[in-house]
Amino acid sequence: VQLQASGGGSVQPGGSLRLSCTPSGRIYDYAGLGWYRQAPGKQRELVAKIMIHNSITHYEDFVKGRATIFREYWINTVSLQLNNLKPEDTAVYFCFVDLGGGSTVWGQGTLVTVSS
């Protein structure tokens, strides 16, 4: 499995970005997809995840109300819409695929910078 991540960039506080993750296989082949992030000097942390077959979503507290993760079947992509971005959201965001059975595949990170 290979993952193509896109959508990072630089925004001002309060701005929005959409991160997208496209796996090499069909998204229906996987249990779930989501995003982690890693800020400088910090450990990688989960941001959000969506289960493909029942659309159950999970958001960490620090993005609840500011993020929406959703599937775009027609382009075989899972996207993460981030709104009202804060400087503390600055990090490298990594897409991942949950293959089920505890197996995870990571994609290349995309940098999000929130700064005035």
N, C-alpha and C positions, 0 to 999 in steps of 0.2 A: 504494500500500500504506500502510495506517495500522496502527500498533501500539498496543495498550492494555496498559500495564504496571501491575502492582499488587503489593502485599505488603510494601512497605517499612514501616519503623517503628523504634521504639526498643526495644532489649533490653539486658540486662546481659551482661557477658562470660560465655561459656559457653552462652548462649542460642541459640535457633534462629529462623529465619525462612524462609518460602517466598515467593519472587518468581515471579510469573506473567506471561506475555507472550502476548497473543492478537492475531494479525494479522487484518486485514480480509478477507483471502482464506483459502483452505484451506491448512493448513500443508503439505499435499502439493504445493502449487504452488511451494514454495521449496526451495532447495538446503540451507539450514541456518538455524538460529536460535541465538541465544546472548545473552550478557550481557557488557558491558564495565562498568567502574566508573571514577569519577574522584573522588579524594580532594582536599580543599582544598589548593591550591598544587601539585598533582601532575598529571602527564599522564594521559590516559585509558588504561586498560590492559584487556586481555582478561581475563575471568574464566573463562568456560566456553562451549563451543559444542557443538551436536549436529547431525549431518548427518541430514536427515529420512528419506531413503530407505534408508539402511543402518544407522542408529542409532549410527554411530561418534561417540564423544564425545571432547572434548579439555578438559583442565583445566590451568590454570596452576599452577605449583608451590605458590604460596602458599595455594591452596584444596584441593589434592589431599588426599583422605581426610576432608575436611570438607564437601564439596559433592557434590550429585548433580543432574545435569540430565536431564530426561526429558520425553517427549511424552505428552500426554493427548489422544488423538485425539477422544474422545467430547465434549470441550468445546473442541476446536480450539485447544489451548494447549500451550505449552512452559513448564515450570516449573523453577526452580532452588531446591533445598532447601539451605539453608546451616545447618550445625551448628557447635557449639563456636565461636561467633563471638568475635572478638577486637576490642579497641578499634581496631586498625589496619585492620579491615574497614570502618570508618566511611567512607562515600562515597555519592555518587549513583550508582545502578546504572542503566545504560541497556540496554534490550533492543534487539537488532538482527536484521534479516533479511538473510540472504545470498541474493541473487537468482540467483547464479551469474554467471560471466563477469566477476567483479570488482566487481559492483554491490551496494551495501549500502544498506539503508534503516534509519534510526534512529527509535526511539520516544522518548517523553518519559521522563525519568529518574524514579526513585523513590528517596527518601532512606532509607538504612540508617544508624542511629546505634547504636553499641555503647559503652555507658558504664555505670559503676557509680554 
